[in-house]
Amino acid sequence: MQLSLDEVNKVKKQLRNASNIMVLCHANPDGDAIGSLLGTYHALKSLGLSVTPGCYDPVPDNMKFLPGSDKVISEFEEQDYDTYILLDCGHQKMLKYDTEKPYILSEQVQKINVDHHPTNDNFGDANFVITQSASTTQILYFLFKELEMEINPTVATCLLLGLYTDTGSFMHQNTTPETYQVASQLVRSGGNAQSIANNIFRNYNFRTLKLWGKVLENLHITSEGAAIVGVEREDYESIGATRQDLNGIIDIINSMPEAKYCVLLSEDDKGNVKASLRTRKEDMDMRALAEQFGGGGHVKASGFTIPGGKLEKEVRWKIVKSD
């Protein structure tokens, strides 16, 4: 992967001039977002820089094994930071801070934008948007090398998490020879693949499995071949689960050969309905579907949010505006 030397030099200058850095990833974070966030946090800390990691939503429970996960904050004064590093955000609105903290995206601060989503419009002052990259952490690996940052075992594990999760354990079509090469180098640098596998792919507690049972019981396939299921707040609350316990179920549903694509609709605790879209079919474009509802993502994996929405189940699931 070749990074623009002009952009690399911009970042070097930005970091030299930075007094207080905030690193942010997108809301409702996945493994690539958290791996990017904490990998960058630790890499910058090793340079002696003042840096804080932030995210609108909390770190998922199964990713709290990463060092520094307890340092991630959601509330902060945006004027306290002169440099923002924005990670894995296909659009500014994915931060969820774009309206309540507009200073983050203003011309008054330095912005470094690292991402691999095709919807990214290069909103940073320095931009590393490489859509053919399997994950944002893969881009960060090359950026850290260019910046001569140390990739110690902690940083390597964080970056490896992003590769593992965004490639579906190296099973998705976005896995390339370069992806394997980067993963190999991260393991050589001390990246702990076993801890990732044990925490992400072999870590389902009782309430998670109970919730998954409810989800699968309500799953149906439409005549058009879409596998659709809705999860109401009552489904969580009745067994003491949270929306985080849904992590991973969409990939199970997507394994069905009968389904052309899969839709998981879920109510969150803030009065919204979130949709996760997946497909394994070559002729299906989940990003195009998500964009119809103001969302985005990748061709095979995308999502969107309906603010103020609520699920109702008739013959099929539908989203209605809550009162």
C-alpha positions, 0 to 999 in steps of 0.5 A, spaced: 500 500 500 502 506 497 501 512 502 501 519 499 507 522 501 504 529 501 499 527 506 504 523 510 508 530 511 502 533 513 500 529 519 508 529 521 507 537 521 500 536 525 503 532 530 509 536 531 504 542 532 499 538 536 498 540 544 492 536 545 489 530 541 482 527 541 482 520 537 475 518 535 471 513 531 464 512 529 458 511 534 456 503 535 463 501 534 465 495 531 472 491 531 475 495 526 473 502 530 475 500 536 482 497 534 483 503 530 481 507 536 486 504 541 491 502 536 492 510 535 491 511 542 497 507 544 502 509 538 501 516 540 502 515 547 509 512 546 511 518 542 509 522 549 503 526 546 497 528 550 492 524 547 485 521 549 480 516 545 473 517 545 467 514 542 459 516 542 457 509 544 461 505 549 466 499 548 463 493 547 464 488 552 467 483 548 473 488 546 474 490 553 480 486 553 484 491 549 488 495 554 486 502 554 479 500 553 477 503 560 480 510 557 475 511 552 470 517 554 464 519 550 463 526 554 468 532 553 469 539 551 471 539 544 475 546 545 479 542 549 483 539 543 486 542 537 487 536 533 482 530 532 484 524 528 477 521 526 477 513 524 473 508 520 468 514 519 465 513 512 461 520 513 462 525 519 455 523 521 457 517 523 461 520 529 454 522 532 458 528 534 457 532 528 451 536 530 452 537 538 459 538 537 460 542 530 467 544 533 470 538 531 469 538 524 471 546 523 476 549 520 479 551 527 482 544 529 487 540 525 483 533 522 486 527 520 481 522 517 483 515 516 478 510 513 476 505 508 469 506 506 467 508 499 462 514 502 468 518 505 468 525 502 475 526 505 473 531 510 480 531 513 485 536 513 490 530 511 486 524 508 488 517 508 482 514 505 483 507 501 477 503 499 481 497 497 483 496 504 480 491 508 480 495 514 482 502 517 487 498 521 490 496 515 491 503 513 494 505 520 499 499 520 502 503 513 501 510 516 505 508 523 510 505 519 511 511 515 511 515 521 516 511 524 512 509 530 513 503 534 508 497 533 509 494 540 505 488 542 499 492 544 498 496 538 499 490 534 493 486 537 489 492 536 490 493 529 490 485 528 483 486 531 480 490 526 483 486 520 480 480 524 473 483 524 472 486 518 475 480 514 470 476 518 476 472 520 479 472 513 473 469 510 470 475 506 472 477 499 476 483 502 481 479 504 487 480 499 495 477 499 496 484 503 492 483 508 495 476 510 502 480 510 500 485 514 497 480 519 503 476 519 507 482 521 502 484 526 503 477 529 511 478 529 510 484 532 507 481 538 499 481 536 495 476 540 491 472 535 489 468 541 486 473 545 482 476 539 479 469 537 477 467 545 474 474 546 471 476 539 469 469 537 469 464 543 465 469 548 458 468 548 455 468 555 448 465 557 444 472 556 447 473 549 445 465 547 438 466 550 437 473 546 440 469 540 434 464 541 429 469 541 432 473 534 432 466 531 425 464 533 422 470 530 427 470 523 423 469 517 425 469 509 421 473 504 418 471 498 424 476 495 429 472 499 431 477 504 432 474 511 429 479 516 428 479 523 426 485 528 429 486 536 425 490 540 427 493 547 423 488 551 426 482 548 433 485 551 430 487 557 426 481 559 432 477 559 437 482 562 441 483 555 443 489 551 443 491 544 451 489 545 449 482 545 446 482 538 454 482 536 455 476 531 448 474 530 447 477 523 453 473 521 450 467 523 444 469 519 448 471 513 450 464 513 444 461 510 444 459 503 437 460 502 438 468 503 440 473 498 441 478 504 439 479 511 436 485 515 437 485 522 433 491 525 433 493 533 431 498 537 436 502 541 435 505 548 435 512 545 429 511 541 432 509 535 432 503 530 438 501 527 439 496 521 445 492 520 445 489 512 449 483 510 450 479 504 454 474 501 451 474 494 455 477 488 449 481 485 447 484 491 449 491 494 448 493 501 451 499 501 446 502 495 440 499 500 443 503 506 444 509 502 436 509 501 435 510 508 441 515 510 446 510 511 452 507 508 458 502 509 460 497 504 457 493 498 457 486 503 456 490 509 452 496 511 447 499 516 443 505 517 439 508 523 432 511 523 431 516 529 425 516 533 423 509 530 420 504 533 418 496 531 412 493 529 410 486 527 405 484 523 406 479 517 413 483 517 417 487 521 416 495 519 419 501 522 414 506 525 415 513 528 414 513 535 410 517 539 
